[in-house]
Structure formats: C-alpha cells, structure tokens
Amino acid sequence: MAVVAGFLVRDSVEAAPETPDSVKSATLAEHYRAVAEVMPVMLVSNVFIARGPKFGLDTLKLVLEATDKVVAIKDDMCGEFARKMSLLVHDRWAVVSGGQKQNHLNNHPYGCDGFLSTFITFKPEIAHAYWQAVVSGNLAETRRIIRDYDYPFFELIMGLPGGFNAGIQAMLELKGIAQRWRRKPYHSLADQEIEAFAAGLRKIGILA
C-alpha cells in the first residue's frame, strides 16, 4: 500500500482508496487543502469512483478554490469524467492517466499531460514508441500500438488467476527482475500458469 494525500491506496488496479462512507465533497476538499499545507499533493480520482462523476467534479472545483498547492491528479475513472476533469484542472495541475494507453489517448486532446505505463519496467520500447507517436502527432501509430500491444496484453493479464497483480509479479520473474512469489492470501502463478502466460506473451511479441 501507499499513502496518497493521507489515504491508503491498495496495490491493485481495481481497488479504491479507503475513505469513510460519510465523506462529502466539502470535507474531502478540506482534507486535501490541509495536506497541501505541508506537502505537495497529487490527487487520485479512484476515490471518486464509488461516489460518481458529479461528486468528483464538485470536489475538484472546491479544491481549486481552496488551495493552489495541489500539483497533479492521476485519473482512474476515465471516460467522460476524465475529459471534464482535464478541462477543469489542466491549467493548474498536471494531469496523468492511469491504466491502459487507450485511456491516455481518449483524454489527451482535453489536457492529459502524460500516462503511467505498465510496460516501462519490462518492455520500455513500447512505452517510448507510444510517447514518440503522441509527441509527433502520429495517430495511426498510437492506434497500432494500442491494437497490437495494449489490448492483447491487458486481455491476457486480466484473465490470469490472481489477475493483474499476480501477472505483473510473474512478468518480473520472466524478465529476470524479481521472483513471482507473494505472501498468501495473494495468489502466485503456478508453474503451468506461468508457462501459459509466457506463451501468450510470446504470441503478442512482448516476450522473446
């Protein structure tokens, strides 16, 4: 887990930060303002997922009014919320998309400055090629990378026993970076599972 603006964030693409059920836009904005008094703050929009887009946008408006010490936001909600969020905050904060490259491409015209890359730790040339295509305005190449790598990789890894996290740990072992094993109750891929995963990765050109 990590601490982002005072909240616990699980190491999972599905999980949202733990916030009290009674949180309101005004109290959450006050929390961010208070934290920003002592350290730079990057908001993470998955705290808004359970409460909906309106709650998220209302909170962001209050934060913009309350402090100028928030520096960035990482988006996990995607879609229409991400576009409205970017239009709202881009002039004041850096905007970063999480998850797949399609999320960045969907949001880039609205003010999304960058993206967090799953590929950077094990196949950095894919991340570099995508960003070069973005910078050069080569939409055909960005679409090709998403089609040939992003879509098939995430379909493969999300279908594994243990999901994304187990798959990423297995990927680190396949690349010789770290072992796949994790403490229970987290699932670690068995030998047959990791062999099937490796075969899928070779098929889409991510593993030699």
Phi, psi and omega in degrees: 000158177227162177254121177237114181051039173088358181251150174281132178241118179290152177280071182204142177287341181271336191279149175249155177301152180274111177232150181298148180298336185272006180299136174243164180304317183293318181288325177291319177298321178295322176301311180299320180297318181294317179295321181295342177290338184242349180198154174297142184242132166248117176285154174234121192286353180292346174294341181269347191303312183291340185258348173097162184300320182298316178302315181297312182293321177299318179296316181297322177297318179293322178295318178301323179286330190274330187206152173251017185255004168280135187248340186198165172219137175252125187262134174238352184279324175067186175062214183299321179302315183298321180293314178295321178300313182296316178299326183286316193250349191302325181292343183247327186235151167289139182244124183234133177268146174257171175077219189281158181296332177300327179294320177295314183296324177297328189257344186306315181296343184263359176119018177281120188279332185192189183212155171270128187256126172292327187283344192297333183274340185229343177210065188298336181298333177291314179298317181295318180295320178297314183294322177298321177295322177296311183299322182275357180074024182270083183295327179299321180287322177298319178296320181297316181295318178296317181294315189274334185238306187297305182301306183294326179295313183290327174297321180291309187288326181287343178270000181285153168299126184091352172067208189301311185296317177296323179292319179296319178296321177294322177300320179298323177291317180298331179267002178074024183265317181202167178277160184279347193286138176228157179292143172294146018273004178293143182272134170250137183298135174285170184302315180295323180293318181288329176294319178293321177298314180299320178297319177295321179294322178294323181298325180262008172081020180264337178235135181287000000 
